[in-house]
Amino acid sequence: MSRPGVHAVKRAAAVGICALLLCGMVALLVVALQVSADVRYRLRLVDERLSRLSERAESDAAASAAGLQDLSSKLSGLSQSTRSEIGSVGRSTRTDLSRLREGLTGRLDEVTQRVSALAVRQVDAAPTEAAALAEGAHPSALGAANAAVSPAPPKTEPAVSPAQERDLSISRQSAQGEAWFQSGQYRRAREVFATLLAQRPDDAEIQLYYAASLFRSNPGDSSRYAQIEKDLLPLLAGDPPSVLALDTLASLEVEQGRWPQALEHLRQLAALAPQDPRYPRTAGFCALRVGDTASACELYSTAATLSPTDTETLSSLGDCQWSLGQAADARRSWQAALSCLDTATPAGARAGAQLRARLERVSGDRVTP
């Protein structure tokens, strides 16, 4: 190839290279322009968002300032109104107190004048009356007149010995403990009677209330049952025995499942407190546990008479009557129990479903709620 041809090829190659470089630069420029446009677009979005946030912040600040100004004005008005009301009440109160003080001062002056006049009349009349009684009267009349004129000796209050003061303190504490016990606050009652028992360990009433409150403040704590029973047994020797002692002992025996002993004590309680339905009802429960269904039926019947709307008693009475073959009486008892139930509660609804199932089973008819 000739030298001119070589130069032409080189020029063509250089032109091609330049063209390629130029194309690359153009492509880079295009990409840069696209990136720049995208950046400008995103910056514009950011500016718009910042502008909106600024506007919202300004509006919120203006609203808050307006609200604070309104609240401040309301508080100022309220404060002024309150101060004026307090001032008017204070002025009215001062006026009323002034009038009351003037009225009391006037009444006091009037009472003082009356007392002074009465004292003067009594002093003036006393010698005259005494002289009239002395003229030809019995000698005792003269003594009475002189006694009327002479001042009476001052009365003195009898002194209270330390022992009497201690007895009064123990009586007050015992009354407070009994009040705690009667209101069902057995722990407080136990604390009071424990303190009193340390002072009077031989007092039977304090022993009784301490044992009863100890049992009731620790339900299910069998570790103290033996000591409680030991403390209660001597208190049953009275005639009649203590109802509270019998009640506590029977409750303890029921907790322990000692059904015969509990039944005996509950029968005594039913005789001592014939208007309390708890004793025949619990006695009926114990009679069932010892297998005496007839006695249980009799006891539940007594409890139902005393408490005719107690659903548990009526239901248990119906069960006993059914076991004894008294089907008609059992149905009446169950129906009475069902009519007294509050089926709006979950427990009442369950008990009602059980009673209806029993009635349907024995009668064959559907019992509606």
TORKOLKOL-751470 format. One line per field, with one value per residue (C-alpha): x negated, y negated, z; residue in one letter. Coordinates in nm, 3 decimals, m for minus. Layout:
<rs>
x = [X | ...]
y = [Y | ...]
z = [Z | ...]
residuo = [A | ...]
</rs>
This chain:
<rs>
x = [0.000 | m0.123 | m0.205 | 0.100 | 0.325 | 0.174 | 0.230 | 0.591 | 0.648 | 0.495 | 0.709 | 1.018 | 0.927 | 0.867 | 1.195 | 1.372 | 1.211 | 1.306 | 1.655 | 1.677 | 1.544 | 1.788 | 2.075 | 1.966 | 1.946 | 2.289 | 2.425 | 2.266 | 2.408 | 2.755 | 2.730 | 2.606 | 2.894 | 3.143 | 2.989 | 2.992 | 3.356 | 3.445 | 3.254 | 3.424 | 3.764 | 3.692 | 3.563 | 3.883 | 4.091 | 3.887 | 3.937 | 4.311 | 4.333 | 4.126 | 4.350 | 4.665 | 4.517 | 4.418 | 4.764 | 4.924 | 4.689 | 4.771 | 5.145 | 5.114 | 4.909 | 5.166 | 5.448 | 5.260 | 5.191 | 5.558 | 5.659 | 5.414 | 5.539 | 5.900 | 5.810 | 5.623 | 5.922 | 6.156 | 5.926 | 5.900 | 6.277 | 6.315 | 6.054 | 6.226 | 6.564 | 6.423 | 6.255 | 6.575 | 6.778 | 6.525 | 6.529 | 6.909 | 6.922 | 6.658 | 6.846 | 7.173 | 7.007 | 6.849 | 7.187 | 7.361 | 7.093 | 7.116 | 7.493 | 7.461 | 7.201 | 7.420 | 7.723 | 7.528 | 7.384 | 7.733 | 7.869 | 7.573 | 7.631 | 8.001 | 7.928 | 7.668 | 7.918 | 8.186 | 7.947 | 7.831 | 8.190 | 8.283 | 7.982 | 8.069 | 8.428 | 8.313 | 8.066 | 8.329 | 8.598 | 8.390 | 8.363 | 8.733 | 8.838 | 8.600 | 8.736 | 9.096 | 9.017 | 8.839 | 9.130 | 9.293 | 9.204 | 9.047 | 8.671 | 8.605 | 8.766 | 8.506 | 8.231 | 8.389 | 8.402 | 8.039 | 7.945 | 8.132 | 7.926 | 7.587 | 7.407 | 7.417 | 7.087 | 6.928 | 6.993 | 6.694 | 6.678 | 6.588 | 6.231 | 6.175 | 5.920 | 5.664 | 5.840 | 6.172 | 6.007 | 5.853 | 6.192 | 6.351 | 6.076 | 6.123 | 6.500 | 6.457 | 6.210 | 6.436 | 6.733 | 6.519 | 6.409 | 6.768 | 6.864 | 6.584 | 6.702 | 7.068 | 6.974 | 6.774 | 6.430 | 6.294 | 5.924 | 5.968 | 6.184 | 5.918 | 5.648 | 5.861 | 5.950 | 5.593 | 5.482 | 5.762 | 5.691 | 5.334 | 5.479 | 5.762 | 5.682 | 5.965 | 6.247 | 6.490 | 6.646 | 6.307 | 6.200 | 6.519 | 6.485 | 6.116 | 6.176 | 6.471 | 6.284 | 5.972 | 6.175 | 6.358 | 6.051 | 5.862 | 6.112 | 5.967 | 5.666 | 5.705 | 5.380 | 5.564 | 5.885 | 5.775 | 5.684 | 6.004 | 6.217 | 6.029 | 6.103 | 6.470 | 6.569 | 6.557 | 6.785 | 7.065 | 7.119 | 7.362 | 7.737 | 7.829 | 7.498 | 7.353 | 7.505 | 7.184 | 6.975 | 7.211 | 7.221 | 6.842 | 6.797 | 7.060 | 6.899 | 6.561 | 6.707 | 6.868 | 6.530 | 6.375 | 6.657 | 6.758 | 7.124 | 7.275 | 7.119 | 7.213 | 7.571 | 7.608 | 7.482 | 7.691 | 8.005 | 7.923 | 7.874 | 8.208 | 8.375 | 8.190 | 8.253 | 8.578 | 8.617 | 8.279 | 8.314 | 7.938 | 7.932 | 8.204 | 8.075 | 7.718 | 7.849 | 8.042 | 7.720 | 7.545 | 7.838 | 7.804 | 7.434 | 7.509 | 7.779 | 8.086 | 8.298 | 8.621 | 8.460 | 8.303 | 8.644 | 8.793 | 8.508 | 8.519 | 8.895 | 8.843 | 8.583 | 8.813 | 9.089 | 8.854 | 8.709 | 8.969 | 8.772 | 8.438 | 8.388 | 8.112 | 8.333 | 8.634 | 8.425 | 8.268 | 8.613 | 8.741 | 8.447 | 8.522 | 8.893 | 8.819 | 8.586 | 8.867 | 9.113 | 9.306 | 9.316 | 9.592 | 9.430 | 9.092 | 9.238 | 9.398 | 9.070 | 8.870 | 9.129 | 9.118 | 8.737 | 8.752 | 8.995 | 8.760 | 8.448 | 8.282 | 8.199 | 8.033 | 7.709 | 7.494 | 7.531 | 7.908 | 7.933 | 7.743 | 7.954 | 8.272 | 8.165 | 8.102 | 8.439 | 8.623 | 8.443 | 8.557 | 8.916 | 8.921 | 8.770 | 9.031 | 9.332 | 9.253 | 9.365 | 9.145 | 9.100 | 9.064 | 8.825]
y = [0.000 | m0.341 | m0.601 | m0.817 | m0.516 | m0.455 | m0.814 | m0.793 | m0.486 | m0.653 | m0.961 | m0.744 | m0.556 | m0.881 | m1.020 | m0.704 | m0.723 | m1.087 | m1.003 | m0.730 | m0.965 | m1.228 | m0.980 | m0.875 | m1.233 | m1.301 | m0.996 | m1.110 | m1.456 | m1.312 | m1.101 | m1.401 | m1.610 | m1.338 | m1.308 | m1.684 | m1.701 | m1.425 | m1.602 | m1.932 | m1.753 | m1.596 | m1.924 | m2.090 | m1.823 | m1.877 | m2.252 | m2.205 | m1.975 | m2.212 | m2.498 | m2.306 | m2.207 | m2.566 | m2.689 | m2.423 | m2.506 | m2.873 | m2.802 | m2.570 | m2.829 | m3.096 | m2.869 | m2.785 | m3.150 | m3.231 | m2.945 | m3.057 | m3.412 | m3.295 | m3.072 | m3.359 | m3.587 | m3.324 | m3.266 | m3.638 | m3.671 | m3.373 | m3.510 | m3.850 | m3.682 | m3.458 | m3.750 | m3.950 | m3.656 | m3.594 | m3.962 | m3.971 | m3.654 | m3.796 | m4.123 | m3.937 | m3.708 | m4.000 | m4.176 | m3.865 | m3.812 | m4.173 | m4.148 | m3.821 | m3.970 | m4.273 | m4.048 | m3.824 | m4.124 | m4.267 | m3.932 | m3.890 | m4.235 | m4.155 | m3.820 | m3.984 | m4.247 | m3.985 | m3.769 | m4.071 | m4.176 | m3.822 | m3.795 | m4.125 | m4.012 | m3.680 | m3.848 | m4.101 | m3.837 | m3.574 | m3.747 | m3.838 | m3.481 | m3.346 | m3.584 | m3.493 | m3.127 | m3.189 | m3.369 | m3.099 | m2.827 | m2.492 | m2.513 | m2.315 | m2.594 | m2.839 | m2.601 | m2.573 | m2.952 | m2.988 | m2.713 | m2.894 | m3.208 | m3.038 | m2.926 | m2.558 | m2.368 | m2.293 | m1.952 | m1.727 | m1.454 | m1.109 | m1.017 | m0.734 | m0.480 | m0.336 | 0.000 | m0.158 | m0.352 | m0.026 | 0.147 | m0.136 | m0.114 | 0.262 | 0.218 | m0.038 | 0.184 | 0.487 | 0.294 | 0.187 | 0.548 | 0.672 | 0.404 | 0.522 | 0.882 | 0.805 | 0.615 | 0.913 | 0.754 | 1.056 | 0.973 | 0.641 | 0.806 | 1.075 | 0.810 | 0.627 | 0.940 | 1.073 | 0.752 | 0.780 | 1.149 | 1.062 | 0.830 | 1.058 | 1.420 | 1.555 | 1.344 | 1.591 | 1.338 | 1.220 | 1.584 | 1.653 | 1.358 | 1.423 | 1.789 | 1.701 | 1.423 | 1.641 | 1.914 | 1.678 | 1.473 | 1.785 | 1.995 | 2.331 | 2.299 | 2.633 | 2.591 | 2.389 | 2.592 | 2.803 | 2.500 | 2.317 | 2.617 | 2.651 | 2.286 | 2.316 | 2.634 | 2.480 | 2.199 | 2.448 | 2.529 | 2.240 | 2.285 | 2.204 | 2.242 | 1.954 | 1.929 | 1.782 | 2.064 | 2.329 | 2.156 | 2.140 | 2.498 | 2.630 | 2.437 | 2.584 | 2.937 | 2.884 | 2.768 | 3.090 | 3.313 | 3.424 | 3.454 | 3.621 | 3.368 | 3.077 | 3.207 | 3.228 | 2.874 | 2.735 | 2.888 | 2.710 | 2.386 | 2.430 | 2.461 | 2.160 | 1.939 | 2.071 | 1.776 | 1.823 | 2.039 | 2.101 | 2.360 | 2.600 | 2.561 | 2.657 | 2.928 | 3.075 | 3.083 | 3.270 | 3.512 | 3.604 | 3.671 | 3.921 | 4.086 | 3.963 | 3.841 | 3.820 | 3.586 | 3.385 | 3.341 | 3.222 | 2.978 | 2.838 | 2.795 | 2.591 | 2.377 | 2.324 | 2.206 | 1.951 | 1.846 | 1.923 | 1.758 | 1.932 | 2.132 | 2.355 | 2.464 | 2.528 | 2.722 | 2.940 | 2.996 | 3.115 | 3.356 | 3.505 | 3.535 | 3.709 | 3.956 | 4.036 | 4.098 | 3.774 | 3.688 | 3.426 | 3.242 | 3.255 | 3.101 | 2.821 | 2.748 | 2.744 | 2.524 | 2.281 | 2.274 | 2.208 | 1.920 | 1.755 | 1.779 | 1.476 | 1.628 | 1.305 | 1.411 | 1.699 | 1.897 | 1.843 | 1.949 | 2.273 | 2.350 | 2.277 | 2.515 | 2.791 | 2.741 | 2.742 | 3.062 | 3.229 | 3.116 | 3.235 | 3.568 | 3.640 | 3.495 | 3.570 | 3.216 | 2.935 | 2.663 | 2.315 | 2.067]
z = [0.000 | m0.084 | 0.173 | 0.088 | 0.145 | 0.487 | 0.586 | 0.471 | 0.683 | 0.986 | 0.935 | 0.903 | 1.221 | 1.408 | 1.284 | 1.401 | 1.740 | 1.768 | 1.662 | 1.927 | 2.194 | 2.084 | 2.104 | 2.454 | 2.567 | 2.422 | 2.602 | 2.930 | 2.878 | 2.819 | 3.135 | 3.332 | 3.204 | 3.303 | 3.651 | 3.690 | 3.585 | 3.833 | 4.110 | 4.032 | 4.037 | 4.376 | 4.514 | 4.396 | 4.577 | 4.893 | 4.866 | 4.821 | 5.124 | 5.335 | 5.227 | 5.319 | 5.655 | 5.721 | 5.634 | 5.855 | 6.141 | 6.107 | 6.103 | 6.404 | 6.589 | 6.509 | 6.625 | 6.945 | 7.010 | 6.956 | 7.187 | 7.453 | 7.426 | 7.456 | 7.752 | 7.915 | 7.872 | 8.015 | 8.312 | 8.365 | 8.356 | 8.587 | 8.823 | 8.833 | 8.886 | 9.157 | 9.333 | 9.321 | 9.452 | 9.730 | 9.815 | 9.826 | 10.036 | 10.269 | 10.306 | 10.364 | 10.618 | 10.801 | 10.808 | 10.941 | 11.205 | 11.312 | 11.346 | 11.536 | 11.770 | 11.837 | 11.901 | 12.137 | 12.319 | 12.368 | 12.488 | 12.723 | 12.873 | 12.916 | 13.083 | 13.311 | 13.422 | 13.491 | 13.691 | 13.895 | 13.969 | 14.068 | 14.297 | 14.466 | 14.522 | 14.667 | 14.902 | 15.018 | 15.068 | 15.246 | 15.592 | 15.589 | 15.513 | 15.773 | 16.039 | 15.955 | 15.991 | 16.322 | 16.494 | 16.711 | 16.470 | 16.535 | 16.598 | 16.282 | 16.078 | 16.204 | 16.099 | 15.755 | 15.718 | 15.818 | 15.576 | 15.300 | 15.358 | 15.396 | 15.074 | 14.981 | 15.001 | 14.662 | 14.515 | 14.461 | 14.198 | 14.331 | 14.249 | 13.999 | 14.107 | 13.863 | 13.877 | 13.782 | 13.499 | 13.371 | 13.386 | 13.188 | 12.926 | 12.892 | 12.860 | 12.581 | 12.394 | 12.434 | 12.293 | 11.996 | 11.938 | 11.948 | 11.695 | 11.461 | 11.506 | 11.436 | 11.119 | 10.988 | 11.035 | 11.218 | 11.186 | 11.364 | 11.629 | 11.681 | 11.734 | 11.992 | 12.189 | 12.173 | 12.349 | 12.605 | 12.665 | 12.766 | 13.032 | 13.146 | 13.058 | 13.276 | 13.128 | 12.965 | 12.728 | 12.602 | 12.554 | 12.358 | 12.121 | 12.069 | 11.977 | 11.750 | 11.569 | 11.538 | 11.366 | 11.132 | 11.040 | 10.925 | 10.728 | 10.635 | 10.868 | 11.047 | 11.240 | 11.507 | 11.523 | 11.820 | 12.030 | 11.933 | 12.030 | 12.358 | 12.438 | 12.341 | 12.528 | 12.879 | 12.756 | 12.683 | 13.051 | 13.103 | 13.123 | 12.854 | 12.672 | 12.473 | 12.124 | 11.985 | 12.135 | 11.994 | 11.656 | 11.631 | 11.748 | 11.503 | 11.217 | 11.311 | 11.314 | 10.973 | 10.838 | 10.970 | 10.840 | 11.190 | 11.094 | 11.407 | 11.648 | 11.422 | 11.392 | 11.770 | 11.825 | 11.539 | 11.689 | 12.015 | 11.825 | 11.646 | 11.986 | 12.131 | 11.826 | 11.675 | 11.432 | 11.262 | 10.947 | 10.919 | 11.195 | 11.071 | 10.713 | 10.808 | 11.039 | 10.744 | 10.544 | 10.828 | 10.864 | 10.497 | 10.551 | 10.828 | 10.613 | 10.806 | 10.514 | 10.717 | 10.975 | 10.694 | 10.531 | 10.860 | 10.923 | 10.568 | 10.602 | 10.921 | 10.746 | 10.447 | 10.678 | 10.832 | 10.495 | 10.224 | 9.940 | 9.996 | 9.677 | 9.819 | 10.109 | 9.884 | 9.633 | 9.905 | 10.060 | 9.722 | 9.689 | 10.031 | 9.956 | 9.627 | 9.804 | 10.050 | 9.766 | 9.821 | 9.451 | 9.464 | 9.755 | 9.578 | 9.263 | 9.466 | 9.646 | 9.321 | 9.153 | 9.448 | 9.430 | 9.055 | 9.102 | 9.353 | 9.139 | 8.985 | 8.645 | 8.527 | 8.700 | 8.566 | 8.890 | 8.890 | 8.526 | 8.598 | 8.905 | 8.707 | 8.429 | 8.683 | 8.851 | 8.517 | 8.421 | 8.744 | 8.697 | 8.335 | 8.434 | 8.701 | 8.517 | 8.155 | 8.053 | 7.931 | 8.194 | 8.050 | 8.213]
residuo = [M | S | R | P | G | V | H | A | V | K | R | A | A | A | V | G | I | C | A | L | L | L | C | G | M | V | A | L | L | V | V | A | L | Q | V | S | A | D | V | R | Y | R | L | R | L | V | D | E | R | L | S | R | L | S | E | R | A | E | S | D | A | A | A | S | A | A | G | L | Q | D | L | S | S | K | L | S | G | L | S | Q | S | T | R | S | E | I | G | S | V | G | R | S | T | R | T | D | L | S | R | L | R | E | G | L | T | G | R | L | D | E | V | T | Q | R | V | S | A | L | A | V | R | Q | V | D | A | A | P | T | E | A | A | A | L | A | E | G | A | H | P | S | A | L | G | A | A | N | A | A | V | S | P | A | P | P | K | T | E | P | A | V | S | P | A | Q | E | R | D | L | S | I | S | R | Q | S | A | Q | G | E | A | W | F | Q | S | G | Q | Y | R | R | A | R | E | V | F | A | T | L | L | A | Q | R | P | D | D | A | E | I | Q | L | Y | Y | A | A | S | L | F | R | S | N | P | G | D | S | S | R | Y | A | Q | I | E | K | D | L | L | P | L | L | A | G | D | P | P | S | V | L | A | L | D | T | L | A | S | L | E | V | E | Q | G | R | W | P | Q | A | L | E | H | L | R | Q | L | A | A | L | A | P | Q | D | P | R | Y | P | R | T | A | G | F | C | A | L | R | V | G | D | T | A | S | A | C | E | L | Y | S | T | A | A | T | L | S | P | T | D | T | E | T | L | S | S | L | G | D | C | Q | W | S | L | G | Q | A | A | D | A | R | R | S | W | Q | A | A | L | S | C | L | D | T | A | T | P | A | G | A | R | A | G | A | Q | L | R | A | R | L | E | R | V | S | G | D | R | V | T | P]
</rs>
